[in-house]
Amino acid sequence: MQQELPKILAEAAQQYQHSFGDAWQKAMQSFQSLNFSGTQATPGVDQGAAQLKFDPEALEALQKQYLADAAELWNQSVHGAPAVKDKRFSAEAWAQNPMAAFSAASYLLNSRALMGLADAVQADKKTKTKIRFSLEQVLAASAPSNFMAFNVDAQKKAIETQGKSIAQGLQNLLHDIKQGHVSMTDESLFEVGKNVATTEGAVVFENELFQLIEYKPLTAKVFERPFLLVPPCINKFYILDLQPDNSLIRYAVEQGHRTFVVSWRNPDESMAHKTWDNYIEDAVIKAISVVQEISGAKDINALGFCVGGTMLGTALAVLAARAQAAKGPSKPLPVASATFLTTFLDFSDTGILDVFIDEEFVSAKEQKLGQGGLMKGQDLASTFAFLRPNDLVWNYVVGNYLKGETPPPFDLLYWNSDSTNLPGPYYAWYLRNTYLENNLIKPGKAVVCGEKVDLRKLDIPVYIYGSREDHIVPITGSYASTQCLPGKKRFVMGASGHIAGVINPPAKHKRSYWVGSTDKFPSDVNDWIAKSKEHPGSWWTDWSQWLQGNAGKQIAAPKVYGKGKYKAIEPAPGRYVLVKA
């Protein structure tokens, strides 16, 4: 067989050369017939869209490059296994099997050509992005590594284990079908309140939307201005309290802040009619009020993470409108400073998530969920996973099912799999007024809790953080908040992505962050980056110094949880966070 291999590859090369023209025409015809439905599953242009057109010069260059790369691949294959630089094919078994290496290299060659073909489409930016996204999903799913018949690494393991890996893979598949999602970690090793979300505290208030947790002080004195964290309600709060050594909540407590956090209830059918207004009035604004009552402080500091930041900004705009409308002297805001972590207030640039959003998609969601119902947590989780399909989907399909492996324990991935539902009306309002119409930055356009939202009224100090490689809230989206908030601002950019960039404790001595050289914020984030200064380590230390500057004097730490009618209900992390979607 080894002696026959050069002849086989040579014949294959000749066949590819002769048939390339036909293959190219078929690829062109396939792209010309692309007709997306505008649904979440296959985002794209509207039904009945005109046939796609391509840049002739780009097509000519792409065809020449393809032929050159194909010729190089044939030459490499004749003399042995071609070099393949892709982590999906990095195992030694691929390099040791020339035919498998050729299969992988051919797949990568054709993938590059097809993505180049997508780039050559003459269309607006959004249509091109949708085409690229859809094509990326197809290519990721069709990789030879995803199939036992082609994955020589999985085949090798099956032989070495005498078939046990295949049997275990089937067990893993049945387990994941039963639990409703692909296992990204060994979930049996984690338990909320036991080895994640372990910072000591107590629930001091609850209603049908959330529980409010107060944490036990770790210092003899605390700052007089308490600190409230508002996490995203599309996830559970303990991303901010995974382990003692990477807990932002514990870090805040250690720095002397009397710390509270909102723990969202995982919605069931009883909450199917809850709206955005309900979450702003009865959750965020209510949490601010309760923290004031418990602490006796006239104002507090607050932090919002991701959608929690969007909700915090909306709630503050509602409170600012009410303060302005109140008779007599203008009342100050109950929040003295705000921190926004990877938060959209201006939804002008939403990155890859924009592929899902158009009038047809939003209208369909409004029709289905706008008057009631639940947006299932697993559907949301799948959407975010397929933004990075190779890393968050197919990597685990191969490991769990083809190789019969159990993924290693990882607290962050356990949290990522612990999904939450959303009330339909809340979700529908959010889609239209943020992602589709970007109404929050249009003064008076969005009406929330009976008040016209105007972010220009939020004249308080703000700390704005964005992650450089964030694919959910791109750095342009985080930075855009500097343009719509009028108060004194500090913008900091951290390395890495949406979660890893935020959860970066100082003790780890990992990554770095960038701070501007002046207090000026040009409209383009790249202009800010060009003049920023890089600092090694975690942005947490920079933020801690900023927050202390807005926290007031230090007073004796409280001896008990809550105050007056707000008494300890149950130990942290409470029961709401334990409910599964």
TIFILUM-209890 format. One line per field, with one value per residue (C-alpha): residue number from 1; residue in one letter; x, y, z. Coordinates in Angstrom, 1 decimal. Layout:
BEGIN
num	(NUM;...)
residuo	(A;...)
u	(X;...)
v	(Y;...)
w	(Z;...)
//
This chain:
BEGIN
num	(1;2;3;4;5;6;7;8;9;10;11;12;13;14;15;16;17;18;19;20;21;22;23;24;25;26;27;28;29;30;31;32;33;34;35;36;37;38;39;40;41;42;43;44;45;46;47;48;49;50;51;52;53;54;55;56;57;58;59;60;61;62;63;64;65;66;67;68;69;70;71;72;73;74;75;76;77;78;79;80;81;82;83;84;85;86;87;88;89;90;91;92;93;94;95;96;97;98;99;100;101;102;103;104;105;106;107;108;109;110;111;112;113;114;115;116;117;118;119;120;121;122;123;124;125;126;127;128;129;130;131;132;133;134;135;136;137;138;139;140;141;142;143;144;145;146;147;148;149;150;151;152;153;154;155;156;157;158;159;160;161;162;163;164;165;166;167;168;169;170;171;172;173;174;175;176;177;178;179;180;181;182;183;184;185;186;187;188;189;190;191;192;193;194;195;196;197;198;199;200;201;202;203;204;205;206;207;208;209;210;211;212;213;214;215;216;217;218;219;220;221;222;223;224;225;226;227;228;229;230;231;232;233;234;235;236;237;238;239;240;241;242;243;244;245;246;247;248;249;250;251;252;253;254;255;256;257;258;259;260;261;262;263;264;265;266;267;268;269;270;271;272;273;274;275;276;277;278;279;280;281;282;283;284;285;286;287;288;289;290;291;292;293;294;295;296;297;298;299;300;301;302;303;304;305;306;307;308;309;310;311;312;313;314;315;316;317;318;319;320;321;322;323;324;325;326;327;328;329;330;331;332;333;334;335;336;337;338;339;340;341;342;343;344;345;346;347;348;349;350;351;352;353;354;355;356;357;358;359;360;361;362;363;364;365;366;367;368;369;370;371;372;373;374;375;376;377;378;379;380;381;382;383;384;385;386;387;388;389;390;391;392;393;394;395;396;397;398;399;400;401;402;403;404;405;406;407;408;409;410;411;412;413;414;415;416;417;418;419;420;421;422;423;424;425;426;427;428;429;430;431;432;433;434;435;436;437;438;439;440;441;442;443;444;445;446;447;448;449;450;451;452;453;454;455;456;457;458;459;460;461;462;463;464;465;466;467;468;469;470;471;472;473;474;475;476;477;478;479;480;481;482;483;484;485;486;487;488;489;490;491;492;493;494;495;496;497;498;499;500;501;502;503;504;505;506;507;508;509;510;511;512;513;514;515;516;517;518;519;520;521;522;523;524;525;526;527;528;529;530;531;532;533;534;535;536;537;538;539;540;541;542;543;544;545;546;547;548;549;550;551;552;553;554;555;556;557;558;559;560;561;562;563;564;565;566;567;568;569;570;571;572;573;574;575;576;577;578;579;580;581)
residuo	(M;Q;Q;E;L;P;K;I;L;A;E;A;A;Q;Q;Y;Q;H;S;F;G;D;A;W;Q;K;A;M;Q;S;F;Q;S;L;N;F;S;G;T;Q;A;T;P;G;V;D;Q;G;A;A;Q;L;K;F;D;P;E;A;L;E;A;L;Q;K;Q;Y;L;A;D;A;A;E;L;W;N;Q;S;V;H;G;A;P;A;V;K;D;K;R;F;S;A;E;A;W;A;Q;N;P;M;A;A;F;S;A;A;S;Y;L;L;N;S;R;A;L;M;G;L;A;D;A;V;Q;A;D;K;K;T;K;T;K;I;R;F;S;L;E;Q;V;L;A;A;S;A;P;S;N;F;M;A;F;N;V;D;A;Q;K;K;A;I;E;T;Q;G;K;S;I;A;Q;G;L;Q;N;L;L;H;D;I;K;Q;G;H;V;S;M;T;D;E;S;L;F;E;V;G;K;N;V;A;T;T;E;G;A;V;V;F;E;N;E;L;F;Q;L;I;E;Y;K;P;L;T;A;K;V;F;E;R;P;F;L;L;V;P;P;C;I;N;K;F;Y;I;L;D;L;Q;P;D;N;S;L;I;R;Y;A;V;E;Q;G;H;R;T;F;V;V;S;W;R;N;P;D;E;S;M;A;H;K;T;W;D;N;Y;I;E;D;A;V;I;K;A;I;S;V;V;Q;E;I;S;G;A;K;D;I;N;A;L;G;F;C;V;G;G;T;M;L;G;T;A;L;A;V;L;A;A;R;A;Q;A;A;K;G;P;S;K;P;L;P;V;A;S;A;T;F;L;T;T;F;L;D;F;S;D;T;G;I;L;D;V;F;I;D;E;E;F;V;S;A;K;E;Q;K;L;G;Q;G;G;L;M;K;G;Q;D;L;A;S;T;F;A;F;L;R;P;N;D;L;V;W;N;Y;V;V;G;N;Y;L;K;G;E;T;P;P;P;F;D;L;L;Y;W;N;S;D;S;T;N;L;P;G;P;Y;Y;A;W;Y;L;R;N;T;Y;L;E;N;N;L;I;K;P;G;K;A;V;V;C;G;E;K;V;D;L;R;K;L;D;I;P;V;Y;I;Y;G;S;R;E;D;H;I;V;P;I;T;G;S;Y;A;S;T;Q;C;L;P;G;K;K;R;F;V;M;G;A;S;G;H;I;A;G;V;I;N;P;P;A;K;H;K;R;S;Y;W;V;G;S;T;D;K;F;P;S;D;V;N;D;W;I;A;K;S;K;E;H;P;G;S;W;W;T;D;W;S;Q;W;L;Q;G;N;A;G;K;Q;I;A;A;P;K;V;Y;G;K;G;K;Y;K;A;I;E;P;A;P;G;R;Y;V;L;V;K;A)
u	(0.0;2.8;4.4;1.1;0.5;2.4;0.5;-2.8;-2.1;-0.8;-4.0;-6.0;-4.1;-4.7;-8.4;-8.6;-6.8;-9.2;-12.3;-11.5;-13.2;-16.5;-16.1;-15.5;-18.7;-20.7;-19.4;-20.4;-23.8;-24.2;-23.5;-25.7;-28.6;-28.0;-31.3;-31.4;-34.6;-33.6;-34.3;-31.9;-30.9;-29.8;-29.3;-29.1;-30.7;-34.5;-36.4;-36.5;-33.2;-31.5;-28.8;-25.4;-22.8;-19.0;-16.0;-14.5;-10.9;-11.3;-12.6;-9.7;-7.2;-8.9;-8.9;-5.2;-4.4;-6.4;-4.6;-1.2;-2.1;-3.6;-0.4;1.7;-0.6;-0.1;3.6;3.8;1.5;3.6;6.7;4.9;2.2;1.4;2.0;-1.3;-1.4;-4.7;-5.3;-8.1;-5.5;-2.6;-2.5;0.4;-2.0;-2.9;0.8;1.5;-1.3;-0.6;-4.1;-5.6;-3.2;-4.2;-7.9;-7.3;-5.2;-7.7;-10.5;-8.5;-7.7;-11.3;-12.4;-10.1;-11.3;-15.0;-14.4;-12.5;-15.5;-17.7;-15.4;-15.7;-19.5;-20.6;-23.1;-23.5;-21.5;-24.3;-25.2;-21.6;-21.3;-24.3;-23.0;-19.6;-21.3;-23.5;-20.6;-18.4;-21.1;-21.2;-17.4;-17.0;-19.6;-18.1;-14.5;-13.1;-12.2;-15.9;-16.5;-15.2;-14.7;-12.1;-10.8;-7.6;-6.9;-10.2;-9.7;-6.3;-7.8;-10.5;-7.9;-5.7;-8.7;-10.2;-13.3;-13.9;-13.6;-16.4;-18.6;-17.8;-18.5;-22.0;-22.6;-21.4;-23.8;-26.8;-25.9;-25.7;-29.0;-30.6;-29.3;-30.0;-26.6;-23.1;-20.9;-18.0;-16.7;-17.3;-20.4;-20.6;-17.6;-19.2;-22.0;-23.2;-22.6;-20.1;-17.2;-18.4;-20.2;-18.7;-18.2;-19.9;-23.1;-26.9;-30.0;-31.5;-34.4;-36.3;-39.2;-40.4;-37.6;-34.4;-32.7;-30.4;-27.3;-25.2;-21.7;-19.9;-17.3;-13.7;-12.3;-12.8;-14.0;-15.9;-16.5;-19.6;-21.0;-22.1;-21.5;-24.1;-23.4;-26.0;-25.0;-26.6;-29.9;-29.1;-26.5;-26.2;-24.4;-21.7;-19.5;-18.4;-17.8;-16.4;-13.5;-12.0;-9.0;-10.9;-14.0;-14.6;-17.2;-14.7;-12.1;-14.5;-15.3;-11.5;-11.0;-13.4;-16.7;-20.0;-21.0;-24.4;-25.3;-28.5;-29.1;-31.7;-34.5;-34.5;-37.8;-40.5;-44.0;-45.2;-42.9;-43.7;-45.3;-42.6;-41.4;-38.3;-40.1;-40.7;-37.0;-36.0;-38.6;-39.0;-35.4;-32.7;-34.3;-35.7;-32.2;-30.8;-33.5;-33.1;-29.3;-29.9;-32.3;-30.1;-27.0;-28.6;-26.5;-28.0;-26.3;-24.4;-21.9;-23.1;-21.6;-23.4;-21.9;-22.9;-26.8;-26.7;-24.9;-27.5;-30.2;-28.3;-27.8;-31.5;-32.5;-30.3;-31.8;-35.3;-34.2;-32.6;-35.8;-37.8;-35.4;-35.7;-39.5;-39.8;-41.2;-38.9;-35.1;-33.6;-32.9;-29.5;-29.3;-29.2;-26.1;-23.0;-20.8;-21.3;-19.1;-20.0;-18.2;-18.4;-21.7;-23.7;-25.5;-24.9;-25.7;-24.3;-21.7;-22.8;-20.2;-21.1;-24.4;-25.7;-26.1;-29.2;-30.9;-33.2;-36.8;-38.1;-36.3;-37.3;-40.9;-41.1;-39.8;-42.3;-45.2;-44.1;-43.0;-44.0;-47.2;-45.9;-43.8;-40.2;-37.0;-35.4;-31.9;-30.6;-31.5;-29.6;-26.6;-26.6;-26.6;-23.6;-21.8;-22.1;-20.5;-17.3;-18.3;-15.0;-14.0;-17.4;-19.2;-17.2;-14.2;-16.5;-18.3;-15.0;-13.7;-16.8;-18.3;-15.6;-12.9;-15.0;-13.2;-14.6;-13.7;-11.5;-13.1;-13.3;-15.5;-16.0;-17.4;-19.6;-21.1;-21.4;-23.5;-25.8;-28.2;-31.2;-34.5;-35.8;-39.4;-40.6;-41.9;-38.6;-36.6;-38.7;-38.5;-34.7;-34.2;-36.1;-35.1;-31.4;-30.0;-32.5;-33.3;-30.6;-33.1;-31.3;-28.9;-31.7;-32.9;-36.5;-37.0;-37.2;-39.9;-39.2;-41.3;-43.2;-40.0;-38.2;-34.7;-32.0;-28.5;-27.3;-28.8;-26.4;-23.8;-22.0;-18.4;-18.3;-15.7;-16.0;-14.3;-14.0;-12.2;-10.0;-11.0;-14.6;-16.8;-20.1;-19.5;-16.7;-14.3;-16.0;-19.3;-17.9;-16.0;-19.1;-20.4;-17.8;-19.6;-23.1;-22.4;-21.7;-20.0;-16.3;-15.2;-12.4;-12.1;-9.9;-9.3;-8.3;-6.7;-8.7;-12.4;-15.9;-15.4;-11.6;-10.9;-13.2;-12.4;-8.7;-7.6;-4.4;-2.9;-2.7;-0.3;-1.9;-2.6;-2.5;-4.7;-4.5;-5.3;-5.7;-3.0;-5.5;-9.1;-10.2;-12.2;-12.1;-15.0;-12.9;-11.6;-8.5;-7.5;-7.8;-5.8;-3.1;-2.4;-3.1;-0.5;-0.2;0.1;0.9;-1.5;-5.1;-7.3;-8.9;-6.3;-6.9;-10.6;-10.2;-8.3;-11.0;-13.8;-12.2;-12.0;-15.8;-16.6;-16.4;-14.9;-14.5;-16.8;-17.1;-18.2;-21.7;-22.0;-25.2;-26.8;-29.5;-31.3;-34.8;-37.3;-34.5;-33.2;-31.2;-33.5;-31.0;-27.3;-25.6;-25.8;-29.5;-32.0;-32.8;-29.4;-29.8;-32.8;-32.0;-33.5)
v	(0.0;2.4;1.8;2.4;5.7;8.1;6.6;7.0;10.6;11.4;10.1;12.0;15.2;14.7;14.1;17.2;19.3;18.1;18.5;21.8;23.9;21.9;22.0;25.7;26.2;24.1;26.1;29.3;27.9;26.9;30.4;31.9;29.8;30.6;31.7;32.1;32.1;34.9;32.5;31.9;28.5;29.7;33.5;35.3;37.5;37.6;35.1;35.8;37.8;38.5;36.1;36.9;38.6;38.3;40.5;39.2;40.2;38.5;35.4;35.3;35.7;33.1;30.6;31.1;30.8;27.6;26.0;27.0;25.6;22.4;21.8;22.3;19.9;17.2;17.7;17.3;14.2;12.5;12.7;11.8;13.1;16.8;19.2;20.1;23.1;22.9;21.7;19.5;17.4;17.9;14.3;12.1;9.7;12.2;12.8;9.1;8.3;10.0;9.4;10.9;13.9;14.4;14.3;16.9;19.1;18.9;19.9;22.9;23.9;23.8;25.6;28.5;28.6;28.6;31.3;33.3;32.9;34.3;37.3;37.9;38.3;41.8;42.7;44.9;44.2;42.5;40.1;39.2;38.5;36.3;34.3;33.9;32.8;30.2;28.9;28.6;26.4;24.1;23.9;23.3;20.5;18.8;18.5;14.9;15.0;14.9;11.4;8.1;6.9;9.6;10.4;8.2;9.4;8.1;4.9;4.4;4.8;2.3;-0.2;0.4;0.1;-2.9;-1.0;0.3;4.0;3.4;1.9;4.7;7.3;5.8;6.0;9.7;10.4;8.8;10.8;14.1;13.4;12.8;16.0;18.0;19.5;18.5;18.0;20.5;19.3;16.6;18.2;15.6;17.1;20.4;21.5;25.1;26.1;23.3;23.9;26.8;29.9;29.4;33.0;33.3;35.3;35.2;36.0;39.1;39.8;38.0;38.4;36.5;37.8;37.7;37.1;39.7;38.2;40.1;38.8;38.5;41.2;40.0;43.3;45.0;48.1;48.7;51.6;53.6;53.3;49.7;47.9;46.1;43.8;43.1;40.1;39.1;37.3;35.1;33.4;32.6;35.0;32.6;33.4;36.2;33.7;30.5;29.7;31.7;32.5;33.8;35.3;39.0;39.0;37.8;40.2;43.1;41.9;41.6;45.2;46.4;46.8;45.9;43.7;42.6;40.7;40.0;36.3;35.9;33.4;30.9;31.6;29.0;29.3;31.4;34.1;33.8;37.2;39.2;42.2;44.4;46.9;44.3;43.5;47.1;48.2;45.2;43.9;46.4;49.5;47.4;45.9;49.4;50.5;47.5;47.9;51.6;50.6;47.9;50.0;53.3;54.9;57.7;56.3;53.2;52.0;49.6;47.2;45.7;42.8;42.2;42.4;43.2;46.4;47.2;46.8;48.9;51.7;51.6;51.6;54.6;56.5;55.8;57.0;60.1;60.9;60.5;62.7;65.4;65.2;65.3;68.5;70.7;70.4;67.9;64.6;63.0;59.6;56.7;55.4;57.4;55.6;52.7;50.1;48.6;45.3;44.2;46.0;47.3;50.6;51.6;48.6;50.1;47.4;44.1;41.9;38.4;38.4;40.8;37.9;36.8;40.2;41.6;42.7;39.3;37.5;40.0;40.1;36.3;36.3;39.0;37.0;33.8;35.2;38.8;38.2;35.3;32.2;31.3;31.6;28.4;28.6;25.7;27.6;30.6;28.5;26.8;30.1;31.3;28.0;28.1;31.5;29.4;26.0;24.3;25.2;25.0;22.2;19.9;19.7;18.0;15.9;14.4;14.0;12.8;10.6;9.5;9.0;8.2;10.7;12.5;16.2;17.5;19.5;23.2;25.4;28.1;25.5;24.0;27.5;27.9;24.7;25.8;27.7;29.9;30.7;34.2;35.4;35.9;39.5;40.6;38.9;40.3;43.9;43.5;42.3;45.1;48.0;47.2;44.9;45.9;49.6;50.7;52.8;53.3;55.9;57.8;60.3;59.7;56.9;54.0;54.3;52.1;52.0;55.0;57.1;58.2;56.9;59.5;58.3;61.9;62.4;59.9;62.4;60.2;58.7;55.5;52.8;51.0;47.8;46.0;42.8;43.0;39.7;39.6;38.0;38.7;42.4;43.5;46.1;48.7;48.0;48.4;51.5;53.1;53.7;56.5;58.4;58.3;58.8;62.4;61.9;61.5;58.3;55.7;53.2;50.1;47.4;43.9;41.0;37.9;37.4;38.0;35.8;35.1;38.8;39.7;36.8;37.6;37.8;39.7;36.7;34.7;37.3;36.6;38.8;42.6;45.6;49.0;52.5;55.7;58.3;61.1;61.6;62.2;59.6;59.9;58.4;55.6;53.0;52.4;56.0;55.4;52.2;53.8;56.2;53.8;52.2;48.5;47.3;43.6;41.7;42.1;45.2;44.4;46.4;49.4;49.1;48.6;51.9;53.7;52.2;53.1;56.6;56.6;54.6;57.2;56.9;53.6;52.5;49.5;46.4;45.2;42.2;40.7;40.3;42.7;45.2;45.7;43.8;42.6;39.5;36.6;34.2;31.4;31.0;32.1;31.2;30.8;28.4;30.5;29.8;26.0;25.8;24.2;25.4)
w	(0.0;0.9;-2.5;-4.3;-2.4;-4.7;-7.7;-6.0;-5.0;-8.4;-10.0;-7.4;-8.2;-11.9;-11.3;-9.1;-11.8;-14.6;-12.5;-10.9;-13.4;-13.0;-9.2;-9.3;-11.3;-8.9;-6.0;-7.8;-8.5;-4.9;-3.7;-6.4;-5.1;-1.4;0.0;3.8;5.9;8.3;11.2;14.1;12.8;9.4;9.6;6.3;3.8;3.3;1.4;-2.3;-2.2;-5.4;-6.6;-5.2;-7.3;-6.9;-7.4;-10.7;-9.7;-6.3;-8.0;-10.4;-7.7;-5.5;-8.4;-9.0;-5.4;-5.1;-8.0;-6.6;-3.1;-4.7;-6.7;-3.5;-1.7;-4.4;-4.3;-0.6;-0.7;-3.3;-1.0;2.2;4.5;3.9;6.8;8.5;10.9;12.7;16.3;15.1;13.3;15.6;17.0;15.9;14.2;11.6;10.6;10.6;8.1;4.7;3.5;6.6;6.5;2.8;3.8;6.5;4.2;1.4;3.8;5.0;1.4;0.3;3.5;2.7;-0.8;0.2;2.8;0.1;-2.1;0.6;1.0;-2.8;-2.6;-3.6;-0.9;2.2;5.3;7.2;4.3;3.9;7.6;7.5;4.6;6.3;9.6;7.8;5.8;8.9;10.6;7.6;7.4;11.1;11.0;8.0;9.2;8.8;12.5;13.4;11.9;13.1;9.5;8.9;12.4;12.6;16.1;17.4;15.4;17.0;20.4;19.6;18.6;21.7;24.0;22.2;21.5;25.0;23.9;21.4;24.1;26.5;23.7;23.2;27.0;26.9;24.0;25.8;29.0;27.1;25.2;28.6;30.2;27.0;26.2;25.3;28.4;28.4;31.8;34.3;35.9;38.6;40.3;41.0;43.3;43.8;47.4;48.0;45.7;43.6;44.9;48.4;49.6;53.0;53.1;53.5;51.5;53.1;50.6;47.9;45.6;42.6;40.4;42.5;45.8;47.3;49.0;51.5;52.1;55.4;55.9;55.9;57.3;60.6;58.8;55.6;53.4;54.2;50.7;50.1;46.8;44.7;41.8;39.1;37.0;33.7;34.1;31.1;33.3;37.0;39.3;40.5;37.5;39.8;42.6;41.1;43.5;46.4;44.3;41.3;42.9;42.1;44.9;47.5;46.1;46.7;50.2;50.9;49.8;52.5;50.6;52.1;49.2;47.9;44.8;42.8;42.3;39.6;39.7;36.9;35.2;35.0;33.5;36.4;35.1;31.5;31.3;33.0;31.0;30.8;32.9;35.6;35.8;36.0;38.5;40.7;40.5;39.8;41.3;44.1;44.9;45.0;47.4;49.7;49.9;50.9;53.6;55.0;55.0;55.9;53.2;51.1;48.0;46.9;44.3;41.7;39.1;36.1;34.1;30.4;30.2;33.9;32.9;30.3;32.9;35.5;33.0;32.1;35.8;36.5;33.6;35.0;38.4;36.9;35.0;38.2;40.2;37.6;37.6;41.4;42.9;44.9;44.8;42.4;44.2;43.8;42.2;44.8;42.9;43.4;40.9;38.4;36.9;33.5;32.6;29.0;28.6;25.7;26.2;22.5;20.3;17.1;16.8;18.2;16.4;15.3;17.1;14.5;12.1;14.0;14.1;11.5;11.4;10.3;13.1;15.8;14.6;14.7;18.3;19.3;17.7;19.5;22.9;23.1;25.0;27.1;27.1;27.9;25.9;26.9;28.4;26.3;23.1;24.3;25.3;21.9;20.2;22.1;21.7;17.9;17.8;18.3;17.0;16.8;20.4;22.1;20.1;17.9;20.1;22.7;20.2;19.1;22.6;24.4;21.7;19.2;21.8;24.8;27.0;30.0;29.7;32.6;35.5;34.8;37.0;34.3;31.8;34.5;35.0;31.2;31.1;33.9;31.7;32.6;30.9;30.1;30.1;26.5;26.8;28.5;25.7;22.9;24.2;24.6;21.1;19.4;21.6;21.8;19.1;16.4;16.9;19.4;21.3;24.6;23.1;21.5;24.1;24.9;22.4;24.8;27.5;30.6;33.7;32.4;32.0;28.9;28.9;28.5;29.3;29.1;32.6;34.2;35.3;37.8;37.7;35.7;35.2;31.9;31.1;27.8;26.8;23.7;22.2;23.3;20.6;22.5;23.4;21.1;22.3;20.1;21.9;25.4;24.4;22.9;26.4;26.7;24.0;25.6;29.3;30.4;33.8;34.6;32.9;33.2;30.4;30.7;28.2;29.3;27.4;26.4;25.9;27.4;30.5;30.8;30.5;33.3;35.7;35.9;39.6;40.5;42.3;39.0;37.4;34.0;31.0;31.0;30.7;29.0;30.4;28.4;28.6;29.0;30.1;26.4;24.6;20.8;18.9;17.5;20.0;17.8;18.4;22.1;21.9;19.9;22.9;25.7;28.0;28.7;32.3;33.2;35.3;36.3;35.8;39.2;41.0;38.9;39.4;43.2;43.5;41.5;43.5;46.8;45.6;45.3;48.5;51.2;54.6;56.5;59.3;61.6;59.7;60.5;62.9;61.5;58.1;57.0;59.2;60.6;58.5;56.2;58.1;57.0;55.1;54.3;53.7;50.5;47.7;48.3;46.6;43.5;41.9;42.4;40.1;36.7;33.5)
//
